[in-house]
Amino acid sequence: MYKVRPLHSAAVLAEHLPSCMYSLPNLHRAPGTAAPPQEEIDPSLQALESRQEEILKRLYELKSAVDGLSKMIQTPDADFDVTNIIQTDEFSPLSTNGADLDLMLGKDYGALKDVVINANPSLPPLSLLVIHSLLCERYKILSAVHTHSSVKSVPENLLKCFGEQTKKQPRHEYQLGFTLIWKDVPKPQMKFSIQTMCPIEGEGNIARFLFSLFGQKYNAVTSTLIDSWVDTAIFQLKEGSSKERGAVLRSMNAALGKSPWLVGSELTLADVVAWSALQQTGTAGSAPANVQKWMKSCENLAPFSSVMKLLK
């Protein structure tokens, strides 16, 4: 539309145009010139580096120790004889002095340790009654039996399953409280600490807890066999089909042909639960010869014979 007069000539404009976006100082020094002063290292950075080196050194020492221990461990032979280990296992007889309940259950000043069990009177947990009698031989136990409102009637023998409590002593003089409540429940339930623990369900699980109060120590193989027999007695002998029961009786007959008890040479939880399952299912009369002999050995003991009276 109109012509504008240029403000700069092309030659003047070329002198002021940059050849790059921005310039930086030269980082290279010419030979012979003095070196630039070094920056001081931060003390906190030096401390961090020293700490890292110390940690790496300790990790290396731990790795060397673990490598040395791993060479000392020998892999067990897959074909070892379990019977030899069971025979050499150290069993503590049930007639010895009681264990430290405060150590196993925790010390609670001013209160008696109470075990409360709910059970259905239509299927009494015989193994728990046997263990109760065994515990009474080791500890001073305050026993009590009650009936819940959900149950209409309970046989007289079950109401007196703990016998007559003739000796009345102050509560604080007992070591353990054992309360059995006949209640309409599908499975036996137990609580040790009413406020802090959820109930333990199932006769086998409760029996494990109560039997641990004897403080017996077994090796890993023996403990595994005991647990296996307990599960077998509950899930196959007591709750299984007739075919499963027959298989269990054959296994028991074979095991009792090698030792007087199911696991080794001393009475264990496996014997208590298995004997109770046979009584509850009514298969004791048709058991094989070794099982019959073993059952008589059980019933010769006072805790078993006292429970036998409840079945008559």
Buried (B, 14 or more C-beta within 10 A) or exposed (E): EEEEEEEEEEEEEEEEEEEEEEEEEEEEEEEEEEEEEEEEEEEEEEEEEEEEEEEEEEEEEEEEEEEEEEEEEEEEEEEEEEEEBBEEBEBBEBEEEBBEBEEEBEEEEEEEBBBBBBBBBEEBBBBBBBBBBBBBEBBEBBBBBEBEEEBEEBEEEBBEBBEEEEEEEEEEEBBBBBBBBBBEBEBBBBBBBEEEEEBBBBBBBBBBEBBEBBBBEBEEBBBEBBBEBBBBBBBBBBEBEEEBBBBBBEBBBEBBEEBBBBBBEBBBBBBBBBBBBBBBBEBBEEBBEBBBBBBEBBBEBEBBEBBBEBEE
